């Protein structure tokens, strides 16, 4: 089994973990049809509209 030859320093360990600290929650926009929060440039999960068109409930 592989075993580390040297202990990982605090600087090396913390710099590796620092990328997770920079993560932020995605920005939300409001749907113009139902005014619910949704991710930008995506179909609204509540009403199914995108760019003023009903794209989920089309027959």
BAKEGU-50868 format. One record per atom (N, C-alpha, C): residue in three letters; y, z, x. Coordinates in steps of 0.02 Angstrom, whole numbers, plus 50000, padded with zeros to 5 digits. Atoms other than C-alpha are relative to their C-alpha. Example, Ala and Ser with C-alpha at 12.3 -4.5 7.8 and 13.67 -1.06 7.14 Angstrom:
Ala499415000050045;Ala497755039050615;Ala500605000050045;Ser499414999749958;Ser499475035750684;Ser500555003749961;
***
This chain:
Unk499415000050042;Unk500005000050000;Unk500625000050044;Unk499405000549960;Unk501734995750067;Unk500425006349992;Unk499594994049998;Unk502805010550117;Unk500634998450039;Unk499395001449963;Unk504645009550170;Unk499995003450068;Unk499984997349932;Unk504885011950356;Unk500595004850008;Unk499404995749995;Unk506625019550336;Unk500245001849930;Unk499724997850063;Unk507475029250199;Unk500604995649982;Unk499435004050023;Unk508705019050094;Unk500615004549997;Unk499394995949997;Unk510465025350126;Unk500335000349931;Unk499654999250064;Unk511585031349984;Unk500454993949987;Unk499555005850008;Unk512795016850015;Unk499614993949977;Unk500415005750019;Unk511415003950004;Unk499755000749928;Unk500254998650067;Unk510675011949848;Unk500554999349948;Unk499465000150049;Unk512345014049760;Unk500314993149992;Unk499725006850006;Unk512964996549800;Unk499534995649959;Unk500485003750041;Unk511374989649722;Unk500075001849926;Unk499934997850069;Unk511634999949565;Unk500694998749970;Unk499315000650024;Unk513504996449553;Unk500094994049953;Unk499935005950044;Unk513234979549467;Unk499915001849927;Unk500114997950069;Unk512614988549311;Unk500605003649973;Unk499404996450023;Unk514214998849304;Unk500544995149976;Unk499485004950017;Unk515254982949288;Unk499874996749933;Unk500165003350063;Unk514364977149130;Unk500425002949943;Unk499614997950057;Unk515404977748973;Unk499684997149936;Unk500255002550064;Unk515004975248790;Unk500344993349984;Unk499695006450016;Unk515314957448725;Unk500565000849950;Unk499444999950046;Unk516944954148636;Unk499804997449932;Unk500175002150068;Unk516824952348447;Unk500614996849968;Unk499475003050041;Unk517834941248332;Unk499815000949927;Unk500134999250071;Unk517984941348144;Unk499844993249969;Unk500185006150037;Unk517184928448030;Unk500574998249952;Unk499465001850047;Unk518524918647934;Unk499774999849928;Unk500255000350069;Unk517394917647780;Unk499925007049970;Unk500164993450029;Unk516764935547756;Unk500345005850036;Unk499614995049962;Unk517844944847884;Unk499565005550031;Unk500444995449964;Unk516344953247966;Unk500044998550074;Unk500005001049927;Unk516204955748154;Unk499414995550020;Unk500525004449975;Unk515224942148245;Unk500174998150071;Unk499885002449932;Unk515014935248420;Unk500364993349996;Unk499635006350003;Unk516214920948458;Unk499544994050015;Unk500365006349991;Unk515534902948452;Unk499285000449977;Unk500674999350028;Unk514014908148351;Unk500045000249924;Unk500034999850073;Unk513464907048170;Unk500065007349978;Unk499924993250026;Unk513964922348069;Unk499335002349972;Unk500644997650026;Unk512394932748038;Unk500045002549928;Unk499924997350067;Unk513114939347875;Unk500024994549947;Unk499935005150051;Unk513624923547781;Unk499724993250019;Unk500305006349979;Unk512884909247885;Unk500484994350012;Unk499515005249989;Unk514504899847912;Unk500164999350074;Unk499745001349933;Unk515084891648074;Unk500504994349995;Unk499465005050000;Unk516714881848095;Unk500174997749930;Unk499815001650069;Unk517044882547908;Unk499464996549960;Unk500555003450035;Unk515354874847862;Unk499415004749992;Unk500604996050012;Unk513834882947785;Unk499414996750036;Unk500515003349960;Unk512524879047917;Unk499315003149990;Unk500644996750008;Unk511144891547873;Unk499694998449933;Unk500275000850068;Unk510964888947685;Unk500024992949976;Unk499995007050022;Unk511024869847684;Unk499314998049975;Unk500645002350028;Unk509684861247582;Unk499804993350029;
***
